[in-house]
Amino acid sequence: MNDPLRNDGLLRERITTYLAQQTGQPVSVGELTRFAVGFSWKTYLVPVQGLHGQAGVQRLILRLGPDYGLFAPYSAMPEFLAMRSLEGSTVPVPKAYWAGDDRQHFSAPFLFSECMQGDAVVPWVPAGTPPLEEGYRRALGTQFIDALAALHCVPWQHQPIAQMAGAITVENAALRNVEFWERQIQRWAMRPYPAADWAVRWLKDHCPVAPRVAIVHGDYRTGNFLEQDGTITAILDWELVHLGDPHEDLGWASLPMYMGGSKFISRLCEPEWFYERYREKAGFQVSMESVRYYRAFSLLKLAATHMAAARCFEEGRFSDMRMPAMGSQIATCLRQLEKTIEAKP
Amino acid sequence: MNNSFPRLIDGMCATLRTEVLTRLDDEFARGQVFGVINLLNTLKARGDWSVGFLAQQVSAQCEALNQVRQLLQGVPDSPALPELRAPTPMSAQDMGALRDEHNRRIGDMLQWLSLHHAQLPPELAQAIEGHLRQSMRTEIEIELRNSPRPLFAEMSSGQEN
């Protein structure tokens, strides 16, 4: 097979060539390991010997966004720009080394980054799973809140991510976002969903004004950070990053799907503590009406990603067996979406 | 097939868990197997033997019995046979197309209502919206009643707790 996306041996060869070109020195690439985590990009652990002439093996992460993937066509640039913009900030992010959208190297957009130590805490747990140990939960929760607040305080206007700003303002941030996801639903839905149309109309009619335009992670939750011995070592999965209302990340992180059957936001934080500590650190008053708005928006976005998964599998672009399983969750999102909109603020 | 549809699904899931997963070390491959189990459970909740397949068998029976019935006309002491009609079931595909057509109408009606709400008597607007939204809710509830618990934790980690 002459496709590095389907042939790990060929992918290793291509990585070896690419890294040698970038560093100007020969390197040796070891056996690749593909991670099960992530439903969109393909993620590999790449052991490299001789990188920048250094002794020993260095471990890199390579992410590839195949043209047959869930949200294809992909671009590695938002993630790359965000990670570069956050270098030196208090937001723990892996160092981003190289990225590109051209297909000549790996037949897909790609991103090489630092491999961070730690494990992911999964948001989905079987019924009856005991809650996280109290001290551990509070320690992670504190860092989870602080990293989010730090992200929303980054003065992005002079960072690489400013390239993505377009004409965004505090007034139009919500509407631009809803219109973007409305277009995705039109693109991905394989049948009419009047409940989604109804929700889009409600979201357009109730757009809040953002307290500021900030870097929004777009998928900030348990499962998308690594922790080691109670310390968050890295916030990962920046593929949905964009500029927008910081309330969006609060809405997403507090989705019931990520509570793991507990009463804690992302299995980590009591809601009152989460919003209060975030307010202190981020330096603006959290609007619970905006949180509710963005929780509803997040459920629409989640429903849209499930529609993408169903279409991706149906069209035969991808035979990842997790895709149709995701597709079966559209109804769950739409039911929760209506409840969220109907809930009293 | 002589086994029931749900029992076959249960058997496939059990085989994957006890015979395949126990011998599989690769995390990604294990996640895929959990994806397959998740889908098999969905099929168990929503699927059944093809109606079209059964309809063909029943049609063949009807044709044979109707011909025998004709042949037996006038034969003394022969068993009485009713005249049979071959069934014309709607396929799941046709039924799905009908549901989508109705959903399109519901969506169009809601859109129309949002534009003309102010011109309608409030009780009328409320009643129309109530019916349309109740229909959307019912469709979703039926779907959820026929959905197994998703195995996202297992699919992401390749591990079963």
Interface residues (C-beta under 8 A of the other chain):
Chain A: R34 F35 A36 V37 V122 W124 V125 P126 A127 T129 R191 P192 Y193 P194 A195 D197 W198 R201 G223 D320 M321 R322 M323 P324 A325 S328 Q329 A331 T332 L334 R335 E338
Chain B: E27 F28 R30 G31 Q32 V33 G35 V36 N38 L39 T42 G96 R99 D100 N103 R104 I106 G107 L110 Q111 S114 L132 R133 M136 R137 I140 E141 E143 L144 S147 R149 P150 L151 F152 A153 M155 S156 S157 G158 N161
